[in-house]
């Protein structure tokens, strides 16, 4: 059968048996979710990683005996789908090209996707089909869309709860903004899903005639070290008026500033009228020059930069670049402001020269800047000014407040990870919005509870914990509504819509009851309804009388919530740690009691295409359904989760996919032929059984930390290699092979469910593991400790490495031997080997060795062997074969070695070596026999 036939066969059987539609039961439950998709375009292979990771885990937990719920919905909140529909309606060529050439959508279908509803309908069906074709064990009964009225009622209730707790606030605040859409924007609204990061600039006023030059800085404490101002000769500057004062900024800055302050652009300012002139430092009263610099970005800050060359690498480099120009006389002026341990008077000069930064265009200039700024912020101390002797970080805030209070500076905000563009194509800015509603993530009491929640949750990978801690610390107010888009009307101002990162924080709880609400009138879903179902407040009888919802149904929903909650595992890509995943913690802490807080969060890396990031411009996007059609579901599944550790990016490439398919064929062939094998007994049988039981033992531990790469590599690539070695070593025992195959199919089932189901069925009635109608719900295998045979493992390792050593010698000699003598090390060397493994230090081991009569009798030989062992001490094993075991292993493989090496093979202890071989035989060490050719 072709892979697609097998996939359709098992997907139909699962659906018919309702295998993945769990209900409340007496069984232990496991509830896991993945970030629901946004259906404004088809999914590509990169999207498969998070969902496959989640599904592998779901399938494993199901086989471990848990009642597993893995639901899915669709996130349609916000403006992306509106913007996409609008671009299609306008005949946008780029969108048509992408959909037609990358995603293979017929042009007549594209032309119909001109409304948000049609777009959502088409792409959600497309995504759901892809997920079904991927064999994800999803309970589709619970599907919902975030613009469904029943879901809107749930989100309204959530915001009523946040308001009750005092976590909603309204006021004037800077927010990321799209001037064209006239809306606040978040990561779901921007091209590339980039989350705008806003930070505060201090605009310092430098007097210039009747005007002020405004310089934007994050480091107001360095004002005492300013030697000059920078303007870019190739940039347009303008004079603006605001609050009765005139300022000079770049024209780009003026465009941004008008969203934060009332201003009027008065005239263009030529850079020739600025460069070479002087202005006044507001804190020192010193006259300083205005100089040219190419690094000044007109879109960044105010487009005018104050120069602190002692502490800012870009400023030092720009001054240095003036040598040979008419401004050369200014190039060596540096003023130290901050003292920093490990640096001299001029840290920027030191770090630039140490890193060999060529000039202000050199990419290393940014690295030098980040490194020095971080060091000075945390370890610097002021040596000048009013706050001399204080830490730079503390002085920074005090100096800022002084300048603001004295009218020497203004505050503005900017997107520091820009430029960022709205999905409509407009450059995003920061706008100070009056009457804006926020979720106050800056509330310190709330933060403390979230830190507690984080401590009790299992975070995978562990190294991401610091990212959550960092995010919790810096989070402040987050705009939670916008003027347009799909979603839930804000309950305190129904002209506003709750934005997409604010309505996707506790929706996991909605999955537990969503299938009950399909036929319930949304108007009946009052706040009291959700108080009862989600929090247990009130009673079902009174609520039923008030809402008209059956008492039985209300109790069932409450029971469902209590059964499935808390969320056992949340899955997403790692880029959501700094927003969605941390918001999830905040909102669960705010809404639910401690016992219902999330128990685990798992994040993963992305998928590369042949080593490169997927992008439309590179044309290397592989649509998910096309990948399934081309390579087969289980190949795609295995590829995206087995190629890298969880936090690293995985790489998909055709060669790897073909290799996976080929190995699947090898396993299938053995399943087909297994019954034909005789019952021949071979020493390699014990090794094969040991190998499979070790895999089972290891897999359980590895799943605890979701070490999917290690599990997958061992259960698939390792298994295929072991089976090939078994056959090569003349393994022919039907029962042994059968036992291995029954176990390995179980281990592969979470990764390759369709292939595993097919193999499970072909194996028929099971002989060594518990049988089941589906491998997907079969019992996860238990290892038999008695079958883990360390002697068999070491014996086979010895045989394999000895064969490899002989082949290497033949390759070097370029001559094949007629006879091969293999000499095994004496038992006294094994005793010395164990001493070396235990102590690892030459002097200590040698001293102990001299207490042994045999070793003391020949100290020179003991020393020689010990030196050899200590040289490779990190590779020594806690267990070593005895001479008898080593001889038996090699004797048992004698026929195999003769056939493989096309020579007569002789095995003997080193003491029995012929005189001509004696010197060579003495080189033998435990597990490393000496080899002599004739």
Secondary structure, DSSP 8 states (H G I E B T S, - for coil): --HHHHHHHHHHHHHHHTTT-----SS-EEEEEE--B--SS--BGGGHHHHHHHHHHHHHHHHTT-EEE-B--B---BSHHHHHHHHHHTT-HHHHHIIIIIS---HHHHTT--SHHHHHHHHHHHHHHHHHHTT---BGGG--BTTSHHHHHHHHHHHHHHHHTT-EEEEEEEEEEETTTTEE--GGGBGGG----EEEEEEEEEEETTEEEEEEES-GGGGGG--EEEE-TTS-EEEEEETTEEEEEEHHHHHHHTTTS--EEEEEE-GGGTTT-EEE-TTT--EEEEEE-TT--TTSTTS-EEE-TTT-HHHHHHHHTTTTSTTGGGTT-----EE-TT--S-HHHHHHHHTT--STTSTHHHHHHHHHHHHHHHH-EE-SSTTTTSBHHHHHHHHHHHHHHTTSEEEEEEETT---BBTTS-BEEEEEEEEEEEEETT-HHHHHHHHHHHHHSEEESGGGHHHHHHHHHH--EEE-EESSSBS-EETTEEEEEE-TTTSSSSHHHHHTTGGGSTTS-GGG--HHHHHHHHH--S-HHHHHHHH---HHHHHHHHHHHHHH-S-SEEEEEGGGIIIIIHHHHHHHHHHS-GGGS--EEEEE--EEETTEE--TTTT---BHHHHHHHH-HHHHHHHHHHSS-TTS-EEE-HHHHHHHHHHHHHHHHHHHHGGG--B---HHHHHHHHHHHHHHHHHHHHHHTT-HHHHHIIIIIIHHHHHHHHHHTT--BHHHHHHHHHHHHHHHTTTSHHHHHHHHHHH-S-SSS---S-GGGS------GGG--HHHHHHHHHHHHHHHHHHHHHHHHTS--SEEEEEE--HHHHHHHHHHHHH--HHHHHHHHTTSHHHHHTHHHHHHHHHHHHHTGGG--S----HHHHHHHHHHTHHHHHHHHTSEEEEEEGGG--GGGHHHHTT-BTTB-EEEE-
